[in-house]
Amino acid sequence: MVRVREFNDAGIEKFRYYLISMRETGESETLLTELLSDETYTKILLNKIEVEPQNFPTKFAIAEYLHEKVSGISPAKKYRNIGMWTWLAAFYFDVLCPADENGTRKIGEESRYILNGDEWDRIFRHLLAGPVMIYDLHHANSIVLLYNPVDETGDFLAQLMGRQEIGTNRAVIEAAKLLYWDEEKKRPKRGSSPQEHKPGTLRRFVDVLQQFDLTYDLYSISGDELIQLLPGEFDTGKNNVKSKTVKDHEKQPVKRHIVLHKTRNQESATEEISRHTIQDKKIPQLGKKWVIEEESRSDFLPKKSDDAKPILKPEIKTYMKDAMKSALQPLKRPLIKPAATDSDAHRPKDIPDLPTPPEQEKIYETAGRIKVETPPYCQNCGKKIPPAAHFCPKCGKKLRT
């Protein structure tokens, strides 16, 4: 076992020159075995992590191994530590960049070995940090992305993880595995990812997801529910999904396990069981029974009682019409009269209090207009006023209209 270290800035530059010389000439003066332990270019990682050199057949295998090793690092720093992941890439360089029969290594892009922690599309391209991050997000479902050898980048990885809103969605990766993964051959189904956007293929799946993202909240559903939303061109891949449509669910009886109270006697339990039809089923012991009930669509819908009568469409329209009429009626708000003013305080005392009329004045708001009901008595002198009068016959005060 070897204690994990991390490169400093000088160590990262030293490893970069090593990659450049290996890409151009196939040789380098720098020896990785010496660079990995050189105190000038490396330092011990604070987290006590130990790894051992070994061969990994797939990205999934090395991701599963390293995920457990780095699980103690905080998520905020785990995939931003450029020095640690670059050092691990140098440590497993024979796995990430194996030599062929002639001893030649095919050096890829720099981002495959030196982590670029500032850009999403570069993190997942790193041959170690990317698979570990994907395994951290999707666990067992990440096999559809990490099935190929460590030094290869598959089409599923490029198409799904190239878009952050798709690559971080667990329902999307789960649906991709259900649609395209061949469990027997341990690889995607043949013809599932051609270069053309053919119906039902991976590229069409990504196109449909981008359309769904404008309408649905894909982060709030499961992989099975996402597959049920897909158009008919994906029906060939839906065989892996053990789910039923609404139409099929209506035809199937619903089995429920009902627990009877032990205090009930044998007669009441027998009477309840006899009300249901049970074919080729043995009646279990008292206290439990299986009941088959015919239900409509879902258990969440209200149950239909025996006495309930169906409501006809004309009746529903009538109820809705009455409800709309009542909702459109304007609110009747009585007008609040202002409080007494100073002029009322200096009113002469010899004037007697006005008699209280039997019907007070009321003002209502009706469709934006003010309707006034004229009182039968003058508010100034108390004289009874004829219905059609505009002036008080006693004091001559003009009446409000």
C-alpha positions in Angstrom: 0.0 0.0 0.0 1.2 3.5 -0.9 0.2 6.7 1.0 -1.6 9.1 -1.4 0.2 12.4 -2.0 -0.7 15.5 -4.0 1.3 17.5 -6.5 2.1 21.2 -5.9 2.1 23.7 -8.7 5.7 22.7 -9.7 4.8 19.1 -9.6 1.8 19.6 -11.9 4.0 21.5 -14.4 6.6 18.7 -14.2 4.0 16.1 -15.0 2.7 18.2 -17.9 6.2 18.3 -19.4 6.3 14.6 -19.1 3.1 14.2 -21.1 4.3 16.6 -23.8 7.6 14.8 -24.3 5.9 11.4 -24.3 3.4 12.6 -26.9 6.1 14.1 -29.2 9.0 11.7 -28.8 7.7 8.7 -26.9 10.4 9.2 -24.2 11.0 11.4 -21.2 13.8 12.2 -18.9 11.5 12.3 -16.0 10.8 9.0 -14.2 7.3 8.8 -12.7 8.4 6.6 -9.9 10.8 9.3 -8.7 8.4 12.1 -9.3 5.6 10.5 -7.3 7.6 10.6 -4.1 9.8 13.7 -4.6 9.4 16.1 -1.7 10.1 19.0 -4.0 7.1 18.4 -6.2 4.7 16.5 -3.8 3.4 16.6 -0.3 1.5 14.1 1.9 -2.3 14.4 1.7 -3.8 15.3 5.0 -6.5 12.7 4.6 -4.9 9.3 5.4 -5.6 7.4 2.1 -3.6 4.5 0.9 -3.8 2.8 -2.5 -2.1 -0.1 -4.2 -1.2 -0.6 -7.9 -3.4 -3.0 -9.7 -5.2 -3.5 -13.0 -8.8 -2.5 -13.5 -10.8 -3.9 -16.4 -13.4 -1.1 -16.6 -14.0 2.4 -15.5 -16.7 1.2 -13.2 -14.2 -1.0 -11.3 -11.7 1.7 -10.7 -14.4 4.2 -9.8 -15.9 1.8 -7.3 -12.4 1.3 -5.8 -11.4 4.9 -5.5 -14.8 6.1 -4.4 -14.4 4.2 -1.2 -10.9 5.5 -0.7 -11.9 9.2 -1.1 -15.2 9.0 0.7 -13.7 10.7 3.8 -13.0 13.9 1.9 -15.6 16.6 2.0 -17.7 17.0 -1.2 -16.7 20.6 -1.6 -13.0 19.6 -1.8 -13.2 16.1 -3.2 -13.4 17.0 -6.9 -11.5 20.3 -6.7 -8.2 18.9 -5.5 -6.2 19.2 -8.7 -3.0 18.0 -7.0 -4.4 14.8 -5.6 -6.2 13.7 -8.8 -3.2 14.5 -10.9 -0.9 12.5 -8.6 -3.4 9.6 -8.8 -3.3 9.8 -12.6 0.5 9.6 -12.5 0.3 6.7 -10.0 -2.0 4.7 -12.3 -0.5 5.9 -15.5 0.1 2.4 -16.8 -3.7 1.7 -16.4 -4.8 5.1 -17.9 -2.3 5.0 -20.8 -1.3 1.4 -21.4 1.6 0.6 -23.8 0.9 -1.5 -26.9 3.0 -4.5 -28.1 5.8 -2.1 -29.3 5.9 -0.2 -26.0 4.2 2.9 -27.5 1.8 4.9 -25.4 -1.0 6.9 -27.0 -1.2 10.1 -25.0 -4.6 11.7 -25.0 -5.7 15.2 -24.1 -4.1 16.9 -21.1 -7.5 17.1 -19.3 -7.6 13.3 -19.2 -4.6 13.3 -16.7 -4.4 16.8 -15.2 -7.7 17.7 -13.5 -9.3 21.0 -14.6 -11.5 21.6 -11.6 -13.1 24.8 -12.8 -15.2 23.5 -15.7 -17.9 20.8 -15.6 -17.2 19.3 -19.0 -13.5 18.9 -18.1 -14.0 17.3 -14.7 -15.9 14.2 -16.1 -13.2 13.9 -18.8 -10.5 13.2 -16.3 -9.9 9.5 -16.4 -10.1 9.1 -12.6 -12.0 12.0 -11.1 -14.7 11.8 -13.7 -15.7 8.1 -13.1 -15.5 8.5 -9.4 -17.8 11.5 -9.6 -20.3 9.7 -11.8 -20.3 6.7 -9.5 -20.9 9.0 -6.6 -24.0 10.4 -8.3 -25.5 7.3 -9.8 -23.9 4.3 -8.1 -25.1 1.0 -9.7 -26.8 2.8 -12.6 -23.5 4.3 -13.6 -22.5 1.0 -15.2 -24.1 2.2 -18.5 -21.6 5.1 -18.5 -18.5 3.3 -17.2 -18.7 -0.2 -18.8 -15.7 0.4 -21.2 -12.0 0.2 -20.4 -10.3 2.9 -18.3 -8.5 4.5 -21.2 -11.5 4.7 -23.5 -14.4 7.2 -23.6 -17.7 5.7 -24.6 -20.5 7.3 -26.5 -22.9 7.1 -23.6 -20.4 8.9 -21.4 -19.9 11.7 -24.0 -23.6 12.1 -24.8 -25.1 12.0 -21.3 -22.4 13.6 -19.2 -21.6 16.3 -21.7 -24.7 18.2 -20.5 -24.7 19.0 -16.8 -28.5 19.2 -16.5 -28.7 15.6 -17.9 -25.6 14.1 -16.4 -26.6 15.0 -12.8 -30.1 13.8 -13.1 -30.5 10.4 -11.5 -33.8 9.6 -13.3 -32.2 10.2 -16.7 -29.3 7.8 -16.1 -31.7 5.2 -14.5 -34.0 5.4 -17.6 -30.9 5.1 -19.9 -29.9 1.9 -18.2 -33.4 0.4 -18.3 -33.7 1.3 -22.0 -30.3 0.4 -23.4 -28.4 -1.9 -21.0 -27.9 -5.6 -21.8 -27.6 -7.4 -18.5 -26.3 -10.6 -20.1 -23.6 -9.1 -22.2 -22.7 -6.4 -19.6 -22.7 -3.7 -22.2 -25.3 -1.5 -24.0 -27.5 -3.1 -26.6 -26.3 -3.4 -30.1 -27.3 -0.4 -32.3 -28.4 1.7 -29.3 -26.0 4.5 -30.0 -25.4 5.1 -33.8 -24.1 8.3 -35.1 -27.5 9.2 -36.6 -30.5 10.4 -34.7 -32.6 7.3 -35.4 -35.9 6.7 -33.5 -35.4 5.1 -30.1 -31.6 5.6 -30.0 -29.4 7.4 -27.5 -29.2 10.6 -29.5 -32.9 10.7 -29.9 -33.3 10.1 -26.2 -31.1 13.2 -25.5 -33.2 15.2 -28.0 -36.4 14.3 -26.2 -35.0 15.0 -22.8 -34.1 18.6 -23.9 -37.7 19.1 -25.0 -39.1 17.5 -21.7 -36.9 19.9 -19.7 -39.0 22.8 -20.9 -42.2 21.2 -19.5 -41.4 18.7 -16.8 -39.4 18.8 -13.6 -37.2 15.8 -14.4 -35.5 15.9 -11.1 -38.7 15.1 -9.2 -39.6 11.8 -11.0 -38.0 8.3 -11.2 -36.6 6.5 -14.1 -39.7 4.4 -14.6 -41.9 7.5 -14.7 -39.6 9.1 -17.2 -39.8 6.1 -19.5 -43.6 6.3 -19.4 -43.4 9.8 -20.8 -41.3 8.9 -23.8 -43.0 8.7 -27.2 -43.8 5.5 -29.0 -40.4 5.2 -30.8 -38.9 4.0 -27.5 -41.4 1.1 -27.0 -38.8 -1.5 -28.0 -36.7 -0.5 -25.0 -39.6 -0.4 -22.5 -39.6 -4.2 -22.2 -37.1 -3.8 -19.3 -39.5 -1.7 -17.3 -41.9 -3.7 -15.1 -44.7 -1.2 -15.1 -48.3 -1.1 -16.3 -50.2 1.5 -18.2 -53.4 3.0 -16.9 -55.5 1.0 -19.3 -53.9 -2.3 -18.2 -54.2 -1.3 -14.6 -58.0 -0.9 -14.9 -58.4 -4.5 -16.1 -56.4 -6.0 -13.2 -57.9 -6.7 -9.8 -56.3 -5.1 -6.8 -55.1 -7.4 -4.1 -55.2 -6.0 -0.5 -54.2 -7.6 2.7 -56.8 -6.7 5.3 -56.1 -7.4 9.0 -59.2 -8.2 11.1 -59.4 -7.4 14.8 -58.9 -10.4 17.0 -61.8 -9.4 19.2 -64.3 -10.0 16.4 -66.0 -13.3 16.5 -66.0 -16.0 13.8 -69.4 -15.2 12.5 -68.7 -11.6 11.7 -65.4 -12.5 10.0 -67.2 -15.2 7.9 -69.9 -12.8 6.8 -67.4 -10.2 5.6 -65.4 -12.8 3.7 -68.5 -14.1 2.0 -69.2 -10.6 0.5 -66.1 -10.9 -1.7 -65.3 -13.3 -4.5 -62.2 -15.4 -3.8 -61.3 -18.0 -6.3 -58.7 -20.7 -5.8 -57.6 -19.1 -2.6 -57.4 -20.6 0.8 -59.0 -18.6 3.6 -56.1 -17.8 6.0 -56.3 -17.9 9.8 -58.7 -15.7 11.6 -57.2 -12.2 11.8 -56.0 -12.0 8.2 -57.5 -12.5 4.8 -56.9 -11.7 1.1 -59.6 -9.7 -0.6 -59.8 -9.1 -4.4 -61.6 -5.9 -5.2 -62.3 -4.3 -8.6 -61.2 -0.7 -8.5 -61.0 2.1 -11.1 -57.6 3.3 -12.1 -55.9 4.1 -8.7 -56.3 3.7 -5.0 -56.1 7.4 -4.6 -59.4 8.1 -6.4 -62.5 8.3 -4.3 -64.4 5.0 -3.9 -67.8 4.5 -5.3 -70.5 3.7 -2.8 -73.5 1.4 -3.6 -76.0 4.2 -3.0 -74.2 6.8 -5.1 -76.0 7.9 -8.2 -74.1 9.0 -11.3 -74.2 12.7 -12.0 -75.3 13.6 -15.6 -73.3 16.1 -17.6 -76.3 18.6 -17.8 -76.5 18.6 -14.0 -72.8 19.3 -13.8 -73.1 22.2 -16.2 -76.0 23.6 -14.2 -74.0 23.5 -10.9 -71.1 25.1 -12.6 -73.3 27.8 -14.1 -74.8 28.7 -10.7 -71.4 28.7 -9.1 -70.1 31.1 -11.7 -73.1 33.4 -11.3 -72.6 33.6 -7.6 -68.9 34.2 -8.0 -69.5 37.1 -10.4 -72.0 39.0 -8.1 -70.5 42.2 -6.8 -69.8 42.5 -3.1 -72.3 44.7 -1.1 -70.5 46.9 1.2 -72.4 49.3 3.5 -71.0 52.8 3.5 -69.4 53.8 6.8 -70.5 57.3 7.8 -67.8 59.7 8.9 -67.4 60.5 12.6 -68.9 63.6 14.2 -67.2 66.9 13.4 -66.5 70.0 15.3 -69.6 71.6 13.9 -71.8 69.1 15.6 -70.2 70.1 19.0 -71.3 73.7 18.5 -74.8 72.8 17.6 -77.4 74.8 19.6 -78.9 73.0 22.6 -82.4 74.2 22.0 -82.7 72.1 18.9 -84.2 68.8 20.0 -82.7 65.5 18.9 -83.9 64.3 15.6 -86.2 61.3 15.7 -84.6 58.2 14.5 -86.2 57.2 11.2 -87.5 53.7 11.0 -85.2 53.0 8.0 -81.7 54.4 7.9 -80.1 55.6 4.7 -78.2 52.8 3.0 -75.7 53.1 0.1 -74.5 50.1 -1.8 -72.0 49.6 -4.6 -73.6 47.8 -7.5 -71.5 47.2 -10.7 -69.4 50.3 -10.1 -72.5 52.6 -9.5 -73.7 54.0 -6.2 -77.4 53.5 -5.4 -79.0 55.7 -2.7 -82.2 54.9 -0.9 -83.8 58.3 0.2 -85.0 58.3 3.8 -88.6 59.0 4.6 -87.6 61.8 7.1 -85.6 64.9 6.7 -82.2 64.6 8.3 -82.3 68.4 9.2 -85.6 68.9 10.9 -87.2 65.5 11.0 -90.2 66.3 8.8 -91.7 63.4 6.9 -90.9 63.8 3.2 -93.0 62.7 0.3 -91.4 60.0 -1.9 -91.0 62.1 -5.0 -89.9 65.4 -3.2 -86.5 67.0 -3.8 -86.8 69.6 -1.0 -88.0 69.3 2.6 -91.5 70.9 2.8 -90.7 72.3 6.3 -87.1 73.6 6.3 -86.5 73.8 2.6 -83.3 71.7 2.7 -82.3 70.1 -0.5 -82.3 66.3 -0.4 -79.6 64.1 -1.7 -80.5 62.0 -4.8 
